[in-house]
Amino acid sequence: MSLPIGPCCATRRGVLGGLLALGGANVLGLRNATAQPSMTKAHRIDVHHHFNTPRWLAAVSTRERLNPRARDWTPAQSIEEMDRNGVATSMLSITNPGLWFGDNGATKSLCRDCNEKLAGLVSDHRPRFGSFAAMPLPDVDATLHEISFALDQLKCDGVGLFTSYGDKWLGDPAFNPVYEELNRRKALVFVHPTAPNCCGNLIPDVPASLIEYGTDTSRAIASLLFTGTAARFPDIRFIFSHAGGTAPYLILRFERLERTMKEREQRLPRGLLHELRKFHYDTALSTSPVTLGALLKLVPITQVLFGTDFPSGGNMADGVKGLAECGFSAGDLHAIERDNALRLLPRLTA
């Protein structure tokens, strides 16, 4: 499978025209390019939405990659923004700079505090918020305990992981006990990008969020695929941020590696594309016809979920407007904004 190569287009209209010329109409559902978002009824489910706690802010306030918008967040701020943009429910998770800074004990305690506060937010503002619990990886034993506490006692909707921890990516064999438990539970796992130790501040005036977050998402996906982790634990339901990062662009290279793998039958018994098409991908900071056009050449529309990265990603209106302008049919747009998430989060149907 390869992606089409087309002319560069300087504007959104030009990009959309380029995709049409390349046969992209079916990819982006252009049968009804006039579909517009409904602002009269809150129906959207935002799977990529962040919160903070006083203790987490104290722990990360002097660290790099803390977005000032994440520092200033309040529940009222989220609800006001959701009301303005037709968002019924937002799934809350911790954002960068994450929770692990080399001290397992501190991370374990910080995660517990975040998750207890998270459960309180969900309870106090039902049904406006859902929850992806913080996890104390790379401490495997502590993570197993936190999975049980968060899912069984706090009734969180799923867990949140980062793309990498130090020099370990998600497919590292050390994490297998965690995946065994998540697979047993058929858990929903939201994966948020970060920048690994190797790759921060490489280019002056270019923040890690611009390039490294998308790249580390691709590293995490590659790690899960080529170690065989994704195939060994097929019941975990992964959500990857930002339309899968650069993974759709790299698909040809992924496929070439698959063909030359010595342990291909053991690690990818159903094939690379089978695993990639099982994953879910959010639209946070990715509502461009180019970005979503590439993703939807790779996966069916059922795997795409609405996300905003609020507050770190700025106002929600840009994501809502950008998605509406990608030319989806009304049905496909509603699937991305709500229906696909409901299959993963059936409790929200109430």
PEGI-V58649 format. One record per pair of residues at least 12 apart in sequence whose C-alpha atoms are under 10 Angstrom apart, sorted by the first residue. I is the first residue (numbers start at 1). GAP is how many residues later the second one is. Records with the same first field share a line. If there is no record, write none. Layout:
I=GAP + GAP
This chain:
1=250 + 251 + 254 + 272 + 296 + 297
2=246 + 247 + 248 + 249 + 250 + 251 + 253 + 295 + 296
3=245 + 246 + 247 + 248 + 249 + 290 + 291 + 292 + 294 + 295
4=15 + 18 + 19 + 20 + 290 + 293
5=13 + 14 + 17
6=12 + 13 + 15 + 16
7=12 + 14 + 15
8=282
9=281
12=276 + 277 + 278 + 310 + 313 + 314
13=276 + 312 + 313
14=275
15=273 + 274 + 275 + 278 + 311
16=12 + 14 + 272 + 273 + 274 + 277 + 309 + 310 + 311
17=272
18=271 + 272
19=270 + 271 + 274 + 275
24=265 + 269 + 270 + 272 + 273
25=268 + 302 + 303
26=267 + 270 + 271 + 302
27=262 + 265 + 266 + 267 + 268 + 269 + 270 + 271 + 272 + 273 + 274 + 300 + 301
28=261 + 264 + 265 + 266 + 267 + 268 + 269 + 273 + 298 + 299 + 300 + 301 + 304 + 305
29=272 + 297 + 298 + 299 + 300 + 301 + 302 + 303 + 304
30=296 + 297 + 298 + 299 + 300 + 302
31=296 + 297 + 298 + 299
32=295 + 296 + 297 + 298 + 299 + 300
33=291 + 292 + 293 + 294 + 295 + 296 + 297
34=290 + 291 + 292 + 293 + 294 + 295 + 296
35=289 + 290 + 291 + 292 + 293 + 294 + 295 + 296 + 297 + 298 + 299
36=284 + 285 + 287 + 288 + 289 + 291 + 292 + 293 + 294 + 297
37=48 + 49 + 283 + 284 + 286 + 287 + 288 + 293 + 296 + 297 + 300
38=47 + 48 + 286 + 296
39=44 + 45 + 46 + 47 + 48 + 281
40=43 + 44 + 45 + 46
41=42 + 44 + 45 + 46 + 47
42=40 + 41 + 42 + 43 + 44 + 45 + 46 + 47
43=42 + 43 + 44 + 45 + 46 + 291 + 294 + 295 + 296
44=38 + 41 + 42 + 43 + 44 + 45 + 46 + 261 + 262 + 263 + 276 + 290 + 291 + 292 + 293 + 294 + 295 + 297
45=37 + 41 + 42 + 43 + 44 + 45 + 46 + 83 + 84 + 85 + 260 + 261 + 262 + 263 + 291 + 292 + 293 + 294 + 295 + 296 + 297 + 300 + 303
46=36 + 41 + 42 + 43 + 44 + 45 + 46 + 83 + 84 + 236 + 237 + 238 + 259 + 260 + 261 + 262 + 263 + 264 + 270 + 291 + 292 + 295
47=42 + 43 + 44 + 45 + 46 + 82 + 83 + 84 + 85 + 143 + 192 + 194 + 234 + 235 + 236 + 237 + 258 + 259 + 260 + 261 + 262 + 290 + 291 + 294
48=42 + 43 + 44 + 45 + 46 + 47 + 84 + 142 + 143 + 144 + 191 + 192 + 193 + 194 + 234 + 235 + 236 + 257 + 258 + 259 + 260 + 261 + 262 + 263 + 265
49=29 + 40 + 41 + 42 + 43 + 44 + 45 + 46 + 80 + 81 + 82 + 83 + 235 + 258 + 259 + 260 + 261 + 262 + 263 + 264
50=20 + 23 + 24 + 25 + 28 + 40 + 41 + 42 + 43 + 44 + 45 + 46 + 81 + 82 + 258 + 259 + 260 + 261 + 262 + 263
51=19 + 20 + 21 + 22 + 23 + 24 + 27 + 40 + 41 + 42 + 43 + 44 + 63 + 66 + 67 + 70 + 259 + 260 + 261
52=18 + 19 + 20 + 21 + 22 + 23 + 40 + 41 + 42 + 43 + 62 + 65 + 66
53=18 + 20 + 21 + 41 + 57 + 60 + 61 + 62 + 64 + 65
54=17 + 59 + 60 + 63
55=55 + 58 + 59
56=15 + 38 + 42 + 43 + 54 + 55 + 57 + 58
57=13 + 14 + 15
58=13
59=38 + 39 + 40 + 42 + 47 + 48 + 51
60=36 + 37 + 38 + 39 + 41
61=36
63=33 + 34 + 35 + 38
64=32 + 33 + 136 + 137 + 143 + 144
65=30 + 31 + 32 + 33 + 129 + 130 + 135 + 142 + 143 + 144
66=29 + 30 + 31 + 32 + 246
67=28 + 29 + 30 + 142 + 244 + 245 + 246
68=243 + 244
69=241 + 242 + 243 + 244 + 245
70=24 + 25 + 26 + 240 + 241 + 242 + 243 + 244
71=240 + 241
72=239 + 240
73=237 + 238 + 239
74=237
75=46 + 50 + 53 + 54
76=49
77=234
78=12 + 50 + 51 + 232 + 233 + 237 + 238
79=46 + 49 + 50
81=229 + 230 + 234 + 235 + 236
82=46 + 228 + 233 + 234 + 235
83=45
84=232 + 233
85=230 + 231 + 232 + 233 + 234 + 235 + 236
86=230 + 231 + 234
87=41 + 219 + 229 + 233 + 250 + 251
88=39 + 40 + 41 + 250 + 260
89=36 + 37 + 38 + 39 + 40 + 41 + 249 + 259
90=32 + 37 + 38 + 39 + 40 + 41 + 216 + 217 + 218 + 220
91=31 + 37 + 38 + 39 + 40 + 41 + 66 + 67 + 99 + 216
92=26 + 29 + 30 + 37 + 38 + 39 + 40 + 41 + 42 + 65 + 68 + 217 + 218
93=21 + 22 + 25 + 37 + 38 + 39 + 40 + 41 + 65 + 66 + 67 + 68 + 97 + 98 + 99 + 216
94=17 + 20 + 21 + 24 + 37 + 38 + 39 + 40 + 41 + 66 + 67 + 68 + 98
95=39 + 65 + 66 + 67 + 97 + 98 + 99 + 214 + 216 + 217
96=66 + 96 + 97 + 98 + 99 + 113 + 216
97=65 + 96 + 97 + 98
98=13 + 36 + 37 + 38 + 63 + 64 + 67 + 94 + 95 + 96
99=12 + 15 + 35 + 36 + 37 + 38 + 63 + 66
100=35 + 36 + 37 + 38 + 39 + 65 + 66
101=64 + 65
102=36 + 63 + 64
103=36
104=32 + 33 + 34 + 35 + 36 + 38
105=31 + 34 + 37
106=30
107=27 + 28 + 29 + 30 + 31 + 32 + 35
108=26 + 27 + 28 + 29 + 31 + 34 + 35 + 37 + 38
109=27 + 33
110=24 + 25 + 26
111=22 + 23 + 24 + 25 + 26 + 31 + 32 + 35
112=21 + 22 + 23 + 24 + 34 + 37 + 38
113=21
114=19 + 20 + 21
115=16 + 17 + 18 + 19 + 20 + 31 + 34 + 35 + 39 + 41
116=17 + 18 + 33 + 34 + 38
118=12 + 13 + 14 + 15 + 16 + 32 + 36 + 38
119=12 + 13 + 14 + 31 + 34 + 35 + 36 + 37
120=34
122=32 + 34
123=31
127=220 + 221 + 223
128=220
129=219
130=25 + 26 + 27 + 28 + 215 + 217 + 218
131=19 + 20 + 23 + 24 + 25 + 26 + 27 + 28 + 29
132=18 + 19 + 24 + 25 + 26 + 27 + 28 + 29 + 56 + 57 + 58 + 59
133=13 + 14 + 16 + 17 + 18 + 21 + 22 + 23 + 24 + 25 + 26 + 27 + 28 + 56 + 57
134=12 + 13 + 16 + 24 + 25 + 26 + 27 + 28
135=12 + 15 + 24 + 25 + 26 + 27
136=24 + 25
137=24 + 25 + 27 + 28 + 33 + 38 + 41
138=26 + 27 + 28 + 30 + 31 + 32 + 36 + 37
139=35 + 36 + 39
140=34 + 35 + 36 + 37 + 38
141=34 + 36 + 37
142=36
143=32 + 34 + 35
144=33 + 34 + 35 + 36 + 37 + 38
145=33
146=13
147=12 + 31 + 34 + 35 + 38 + 40
148=33 + 34
151=34 + 36
157=30 + 31 + 32 + 187 + 188 + 190
158=24 + 28 + 29 + 30 + 31 + 32 + 79 + 186 + 187
159=23 + 28 + 29 + 30 + 31 + 32 + 79
160=28 + 29 + 30 + 31 + 32 + 78 + 79
161=28 + 29 + 30 + 31 + 32 + 77 + 79
162=28 + 29 + 30 + 31 + 32 + 33 + 54 + 55 + 58 + 78
163=27 + 28 + 29 + 30 + 31 + 32 + 33 + 50 + 51 + 52 + 53 + 54 + 55 + 56 + 57 + 58 + 60 + 77 + 78
164=27 + 28 + 29 + 30 + 31 + 32 + 33 + 52 + 53 + 55 + 56 + 59
165=29 + 30 + 31 + 32
166=29 + 30 + 31 + 32
167=29 + 30 + 31
168=28 + 29 + 52 + 55
169=27 + 47 + 48 + 50 + 51 + 52 + 53 + 54 + 55
170=21 + 47 + 49 + 50 + 51 + 52 + 53 + 54 + 55 + 57 + 59 + 60
171=48 + 49 + 50 + 51 + 52 + 53 + 54 + 55 + 56 + 57 + 58 + 59
172=48 + 51 + 52 + 55 + 57
173=51 + 54 + 55 + 56
175=54
176=53 + 56 + 57
179=50 + 51 + 53 + 54 + 55 + 56 + 57
180=49 + 52 + 53 + 55 + 56
181=52 + 55
182=51 + 53 + 54 + 55
183=49 + 50 + 51 + 52 + 53 + 54
184=49 + 50 + 51 + 52
185=50 + 51
186=47 + 48 + 49 + 50 + 51
187=48 + 49 + 50 + 51 + 157
188=47 + 48 + 49 + 50 + 51 + 156 + 157
189=47 + 48 + 49 + 50 + 51 + 91
190=47 + 48 + 49 + 50 + 51 + 90 + 91 + 92
191=26 + 29 + 30 + 47 + 48 + 49 + 50 + 53 + 90
192=21 + 22 + 24 + 25 + 28 + 47 + 48 + 49 + 50 + 117
193=16 + 19 + 20 + 21 + 22 + 23 + 24 + 25 + 26 + 27 + 47 + 48 + 49 + 51 + 52
194=14 + 15 + 18 + 19 + 20 + 21 + 22 + 23
195=12 + 13 + 14 + 16 + 17 + 18 + 19 + 20 + 21 + 22
196=12 + 16 + 17 + 19 + 20
199=12 + 13 + 17
200=12
211=34 + 35
212=33 + 34
213=28 + 29 + 32 + 33
214=27 + 28 + 29 + 30 + 31 + 32 + 33
215=29 + 30 + 31 + 32
216=28 + 29 + 30 + 31
217=23 + 24 + 25 + 26 + 27 + 28 + 29 + 30
218=22 + 26 + 27 + 28 + 29 + 30 + 31 + 32
219=26 + 27 + 28
220=20 + 24 + 25 + 27
221=17 + 19 + 23 + 24 + 26 + 54 + 55 + 58
222=25 + 32 + 50 + 54
224=43 + 51
225=29 + 33 + 42 + 43 + 46 + 47 + 48 + 50 + 51
226=28 + 31 + 32 + 35 + 37 + 38 + 41 + 42 + 46
227=36 + 37 + 39 + 40 + 41
228=35 + 36 + 37 + 38 + 39 + 40 + 41 + 47
229=38 + 39
230=37 + 38 + 42 + 45 + 46 + 48 + 49
231=35 + 36 + 37 + 38 + 39 + 40 + 41 + 43 + 44
232=34 + 35 + 36 + 37
234=41 + 44
235=43
236=42 + 43
237=41 + 42 + 43 + 107
238=40 + 41 + 42 + 43
239=39 + 40 + 41 + 42 + 43 + 64 + 65 + 66
240=39 + 40 + 41 + 42 + 43 + 64 + 65
241=39 + 40 + 41 + 42 + 43 + 44 + 45 + 64 + 66 + 67 + 68
242=39 + 40 + 41 + 42 + 43 + 44 + 45 + 49 + 50 + 65 + 66 + 67
243=37 + 38 + 39 + 40 + 41 + 42 + 43 + 44 + 48 + 49 + 51 + 52 + 53 + 61 + 62 + 63 + 64
244=32 + 35 + 36 + 37 + 38 + 39 + 42 + 47 + 48 + 51
245=36 + 37 + 41 + 46 + 50
246=45 + 48 + 49
247=29 + 47 + 48 + 51
248=28 + 43 + 44 + 45 + 46 + 47 + 48 + 49 + 50 + 51
249=42 + 45 + 46 + 49
251=21 + 22 + 25 + 43 + 47
254=18 + 19
255=16 + 17 + 18
257=15
258=13 + 14
259=12 + 13
273=25 + 26
274=25
276=22 + 23 + 27
277=21 + 22 + 23 + 24 + 25 + 26
278=21 + 22 + 24 + 25
279=20 + 24 + 25
280=19 + 20 + 21 + 22 + 23 + 24 + 25 + 60 + 61 + 64
281=14 + 18 + 20 + 21 + 22 + 23 + 24 + 25 + 26
282=21 + 22 + 23 + 24 + 25 + 26 + 27 + 54 + 55
283=21 + 22 + 23 + 24 + 25 + 26 + 36 + 37 + 39 + 40 + 53 + 54
284=21 + 22 + 23 + 24 + 25 + 26 + 29 + 32 + 35 + 36 + 39
285=22 + 23 + 24 + 25 + 28 + 29 + 31 + 33 + 34 + 37
286=21 + 22 + 33 + 36 + 37
287=19 + 20 + 21 + 31 + 32 + 33 + 34 + 35 + 36 + 37 + 38 + 39
288=31 + 34 + 35 + 37 + 38
289=33 + 34 + 36 + 37 + 38 + 39
290=36
292=12 + 31 + 34
293=33
301=31 + 32 + 34 + 35 + 39
302=30 + 33 + 34 + 37 + 38 + 39 + 41
303=32 + 33 + 37 + 38
304=28 + 31 + 32 + 33 + 36 + 37
305=28 + 30 + 31 + 32 + 33 + 34 + 35 + 36 + 37
306=13 + 14 + 17 + 27 + 28 + 29 + 30 + 31 + 32 + 33 + 34 + 35
307=12 + 13 + 29 + 30
308=12
320=17
323=13 + 14
